């Protein structure tokens, strides 16, 4: 379960993993991996950009949660879709190769860590028993190009991943009336 910070917590968990696994090689400092649009990357070597939030109907919960004398509405189950883009400041002759190496390392890390658990989870996700699943999205070039709507910025090779499901808690509650009296009526069965 997660509070309204669950999207940020999922992003922070992914950043924590990448920063721990990619530094000091191939990225020299953890702060060079961050959450940013590929168009607003600044000095980042790796930008992680959550670009879509989608309902996850497969893990949707419909039962009310009992909390003392209140019933809480079920959480919303969502998947986050993100673009991970490499940025190199190398000269033009080696820049693309450098970015491809960085993306290869990211793909390897996310393949080896497809479920984040325990100390890798940040914020409200830290209490999750299920963990945070990370899986590649089966997007082709057309799909990625459609996602790449960043003004005049030319398309760059990026990885697309699904993170989730995560559960966004509801704040809606209603009182749960307790049973205080029970009536049982017995009737004799008619023979016919």
C-alpha positions as CSV (number, residue, x, y, z in Angstrom):
1,X,0.0,0.0,0.0
2,X,1.1,3.5,-0.5
3,X,0.2,7.1,0.2
4,X,0.0,9.8,-2.4
5,X,3.8,9.6,-2.6
6,X,3.8,6.1,-4.1
7,X,4.8,7.4,-7.6
8,X,7.7,9.3,-6.2
9,X,8.7,6.4,-4.0
10,X,8.8,4.0,-7.0
11,X,11.0,6.4,-8.9
12,X,13.3,6.9,-5.9
13,X,13.6,3.1,-5.5
14,X,14.6,2.7,-9.1
15,X,17.1,5.6,-8.8
16,X,18.6,4.0,-5.7
17,X,19.2,0.7,-7.5
18,X,20.8,2.4,-10.5
19,X,22.9,4.7,-8.4
20,X,24.2,1.8,-6.3
21,X,24.9,-0.5,-9.3
22,X,26.3,2.0,-11.8
23,X,28.7,3.9,-9.7
24,X,31.6,4.4,-9.8
25,X,31.8,2.5,-13.1
26,X,30.4,3.3,-15.7
27,X,29.0,6.5,-14.1
28,X,31.5,8.4,-11.9
29,X,29.1,9.9,-9.3
30,X,25.5,8.9,-8.1
31,X,24.2,12.4,-8.7
32,X,24.7,11.9,-12.4
33,X,21.8,9.5,-12.4
34,X,18.5,11.3,-11.8
35,X,14.8,11.8,-12.5
36,X,14.4,14.2,-15.4
37,X,12.8,14.5,-18.8
38,X,15.3,13.5,-21.5
39,X,14.9,17.1,-22.8
40,X,15.7,18.6,-19.4
41,X,18.6,16.3,-18.5
42,X,21.1,19.0,-17.4
43,X,24.4,17.2,-16.6
44,X,22.9,13.8,-16.1
45,X,24.4,10.7,-17.6
46,X,21.2,8.7,-17.1
47,X,17.8,10.2,-16.9
48,X,14.8,8.3,-15.6
49,X,11.5,9.8,-16.7
50,X,8.1,8.4,-15.6
51,X,6.0,9.2,-18.6
52,X,2.7,7.4,-18.0
53,X,0.6,6.1,-15.1
54,X,-1.8,3.3,-16.1
55,X,-4.5,1.4,-14.3
56,X,-3.5,-2.2,-13.5
57,X,-6.7,-4.2,-13.7
58,X,-5.0,-7.6,-13.0
59,X,-4.0,-6.6,-9.5
60,X,-7.0,-4.4,-8.8
61,X,-8.5,-4.9,-5.3
62,X,-12.2,-4.5,-4.8
63,X,-12.7,-5.4,-1.1
64,X,-13.1,-2.8,1.6
65,X,-10.4,-2.7,4.2
66,X,-11.5,-2.9,7.8
67,X,-9.8,-0.4,10.1
68,X,-11.4,-0.5,13.6
69,X,-14.9,0.8,13.2
70,X,-14.3,2.2,9.8
71,X,-14.2,0.7,6.3
72,X,-11.6,2.1,3.9
73,X,-12.2,2.0,0.1
74,X,-9.8,-0.2,-1.8
75,X,-6.5,1.2,-3.1
76,X,-6.0,2.0,-6.8
77,X,-3.6,-0.4,-8.5
78,X,-1.4,1.4,-11.0
79,X,1.6,0.7,-13.2
80,X,4.2,3.3,-14.0
81,X,5.9,3.5,-17.4
82,X,9.3,5.1,-17.7
83,X,11.8,6.0,-20.2
84,X,15.5,5.6,-19.3
85,X,17.8,7.6,-21.5
86,X,21.6,7.8,-21.6
87,X,23.4,11.1,-22.2
88,X,27.1,11.4,-22.9
89,X,29.3,14.5,-23.1
90,X,31.9,12.6,-25.1
91,X,33.1,13.9,-28.5
92,X,30.8,13.2,-31.4
93,X,32.8,10.2,-32.6
94,X,32.3,8.2,-29.4
95,X,29.1,9.7,-27.9
96,X,26.7,7.2,-29.3
97,X,28.9,4.2,-28.3
98,X,29.2,5.6,-24.8
99,X,25.4,6.0,-24.6
100,X,24.9,2.4,-25.8
101,X,27.2,1.1,-23.2
102,X,25.3,3.0,-20.5
103,X,22.0,1.6,-21.7
104,X,23.4,-1.9,-21.9
105,X,24.5,-1.6,-18.2
106,X,21.0,-0.3,-17.2
107,X,19.3,-3.2,-19.1
108,X,21.6,-5.7,-17.4
109,X,21.0,-4.2,-13.9
110,X,17.2,-4.2,-14.4
111,X,17.2,-7.8,-15.7
112,X,19.2,-9.0,-12.7
113,X,17.0,-7.0,-10.3
114,X,13.5,-7.5,-11.7
115,X,11.9,-7.3,-8.3
116,X,13.1,-4.8,-5.7
117,X,12.5,-5.8,-2.0
118,X,13.4,-4.7,1.5
119,X,16.1,-2.1,1.8
120,X,16.0,-1.2,-1.9
121,X,12.5,0.2,-1.5
122,X,12.0,3.8,-0.6
123,X,9.2,5.7,1.3
124,X,5.8,4.0,1.7
125,X,6.9,1.1,-0.5
126,X,9.4,0.0,2.2
127,X,6.6,-1.8,4.0
128,X,5.6,-3.8,0.9
129,X,5.9,-7.5,1.1
130,X,5.3,-8.0,-2.6
131,X,8.2,-5.9,-3.7
132,X,8.4,-3.6,-6.7
133,X,8.4,-5.4,-10.1
134,X,10.4,-3.9,-13.0
135,X,9.9,-5.3,-16.5
136,X,10.7,-4.1,-20.0
137,X,7.9,-2.8,-22.2
138,X,7.6,-4.4,-25.6
139,X,7.7,-1.1,-27.4
140,X,9.0,-0.9,-30.9
141,X,10.5,2.2,-32.5
142,X,7.1,3.7,-33.5
143,X,5.9,3.4,-29.9
144,X,9.1,5.0,-28.5
145,X,9.0,7.8,-31.1
146,X,5.4,8.5,-30.1
147,X,6.4,8.8,-26.4
148,X,9.3,11.0,-27.4
149,X,7.4,14.3,-27.5
150,X,9.9,16.7,-26.1
151,X,9.7,19.7,-28.4
152,X,12.6,20.0,-30.8
153,X,14.7,17.4,-29.1
154,X,15.7,14.7,-31.6
155,X,14.8,11.1,-30.7
156,X,17.5,9.3,-28.7
157,X,17.6,5.6,-28.1
158,X,15.8,4.9,-24.8
159,X,14.7,1.9,-22.7
160,X,11.1,1.6,-21.7
161,X,10.1,-0.2,-18.5
162,X,7.0,-0.9,-16.5
163,X,7.3,-0.4,-12.7
164,X,4.6,-1.9,-10.6
165,X,1.9,-2.5,-9.7
166,X,1.9,-0.1,-6.9
167,X,-1.1,0.6,-4.8
168,X,-2.3,4.1,-4.2
169,X,-4.3,4.2,-0.9
170,X,-7.8,5.8,-0.9
171,X,-8.6,8.4,1.7
172,X,-12.3,7.6,1.5
173,X,-13.8,5.8,4.5
174,X,-17.2,5.0,5.8
175,X,-18.4,3.9,9.2
176,X,-18.8,0.2,9.7
177,X,-21.9,-0.5,11.8
178,X,-21.4,-3.3,14.3
179,X,-23.9,-6.0,14.8
180,X,-25.6,-5.3,18.1
181,X,-28.7,-7.5,17.8
182,X,-29.5,-10.7,15.9
183,X,-32.9,-12.1,15.2
184,X,-33.4,-15.7,14.2
185,X,-36.8,-16.9,13.0
186,X,-37.5,-20.6,12.7
187,X,-40.4,-21.8,10.7
188,X,-41.6,-25.3,10.4
189,X,-41.3,-26.8,7.0
190,X,-44.7,-27.4,5.4
191,X,-45.3,-31.0,4.2
192,X,-47.1,-31.2,1.0
